[in-house]
């Protein structure tokens, strides 16, 4: 059966821009439109449904729903509200209920301001200016973007760790959400590291997901929350970014499946990126003292976890230290040195298996 193409969605920034257009039209005409069309940064014209709104004597509000397409995130389905009111001159913008405030350096918005990123700010201001010109209105306008459930939604995001308090961020650079966007994920890694660096941290803890991050936090209770960064499958990219941002040491914490690939030198560890090399694992097992019968079993294994179970049953725990060592070695080769790497391996349940460290300059 042919796979259906994934449907893209629209960013919170594009949704807030559409709500602003609708609210301003409502303020000028006295009635909120049922739909509006805006141009997003890609150049496309996009129509948004306006699901609610009201016009008061001195202000108007409109609501559009964030649609994440086939890559729904925590903000999918959120009600994005824009409330506008006239002022003497200029276009001013702020965040209301459910839009976070920036409290740490390292983000593209100054401390103290609403977490509305630069591209959405520009989009919202431009649509307001265009609407005023379209209707021949020579007045200024004050815009407040709010998200009624934003504070609750933000608990499912990295915002609190990044120092965005009280709600979600209004984001987007292109206006559309591309399903499983690698660019967006990489941007979030860069931003998270930036926050950690500007907070004065010299080391970073990289994990492949939420579960491994929880285990890492248990391992390093003394580390500040912003030190922990979910790199997902982007091991090579994250190591290079850590070096670029001049972190002195990187801790890699994760489970055996994906880290078996890192030990092989595979720096993009998505399930489809490369298979686990069981002949490689057998060689690591040989170094840890496995006999020929066990090596043959390893070569015929189905998963890396299965290999791990075999080694534990035989009491050959040195296997995990060796595997961790190869993760460090291949990571350092990938970035051409310049930092220290420590790798810690766990089971799916968070049980510690083994570790290795290669200090800076010792490769």
Residue, then its C-alpha position, 0 to 999 in steps of 0.5 A: x500500500x502506498x504511504x500517504x504523504x504527511x500533512x504539514x501544519x502551521x506554527x503558533x506564530x502563523x496562528x497568532x498572526x492570523x488571529x491578529x488579522x481577524x481581531x483587527x478587521x473586527x475592530x475596524x469593521x465591528x464584526x469578527x470575520x469567519x476566516x482570514x488569509x495571511x502570507x507566511x514567510x515561505x511566501x504561501x497564502x494560507x487561510x485560517x478559520x476564526x473559531x471565536x471572537x468578540x468586539x468591545x467598544x475599545x478592543x477586539x479579540x479573535x481566536x484561531x486554533x494551532x494545527x500541527x498537521x501530522x506532526x502534532x506537538x504539545x501546542x497542537x489544538x491550542x486556542x491562540x487569542x489575539x486582542x487588539x486595541x487602537x492607540x495613538x501611533x506605532x504598533x506594540x506587541x506583548x504576551x498575555x495569559x499563557x504566553x511565557x516570559x523570558x527569564x534567562x539569557x541565551x534565547x532570541x528574546x531579551x529577558x523580561x519580554x514575552x516569549x514571542x520569537x523574532x519571526x512571529x513578532x515581525x509577522x504579527x507587526x506586518x499583518x497589523x500594518x498591512x491591515x491598517x493600510x488596507x482600511x486607510x486607518x492612520x492610528x497605532x495598535x496594541x496587540x496582546x497574544x494569549x493562550x488560555x491553556x498555555x501555562x498547562x501546555x508549557x509543562x509538557x515542553x522544555x520552556x521551564x528549563x529554558x527559563x520561559x516561565x508562565x506559558x508557551x512560546x510563540x514560535x516559527x521561522x517559516x510559518x509551517x510545521x513540516x512533519x518530523x522536521x529535523x531543522x526544528x529539532x536541531x534548532x531546539x538543541x542549539x537553543x538549549x545548549x545556548x541557555x546552558x552556556x550562558x548560565x555559565x555551565x562548562x559541561x552538558x549531558x546529552x540523552x536520546x530521549x525523555x526516559x534516558x534523560x530521567x535516568x541521567x538526572x538521577x545520576x547527576x542530581x547535583x547538575x542544574x536542570x538546563x545542563x540536560x539536553x535531549x539530542x534525540x537521534x542527532x548524536x553527531x550534530x549535538x557533539x559538534x554543537x557542544x564543541x562549537x559552544x566550547x563546552x569542556x565535557x559532554x556526558x552521553x547517557x542512554x540505552x544500549x540499542x542506539x549507543x551500540x550504533x554510536x560505538x560503531x561510528x554511526x552518528x545519526x541513530x534513528x532506527x532507519x539510519x543504520x542497522x546494529x552491527x552484530x559482528x562489531x558487538x561480537x568483537x567487543x564481547x571478545x575483548x570482554x572475555x566472551x568464548x567462541x560459543x557466545x560470540x556465535x550467539x551474538x552474531x546471530x542476535x536480533x537486537x542489541x538489548x538481547x546481546x546485553x542480556x547475554x553478557x549480563x547472564x555470563x557476568x561479563x559486565x566489562x563488555x558495557x565499559x568497552x562499548x561505552x569506551x568506543x562511544x567516547x572514541x568515535x564521538x571524539x573522532x567525529x568532532x576531531x577532539x577538543x573536549x572530554x566525553x563520558x558515556x554511561x549506558x543503562x537498561x530500558x529500566x534505568x539500571x546502570x550497565x557500564x561507563x567510560x571516559x576519555x578526557x580532553x586531549x587523551x585520544 
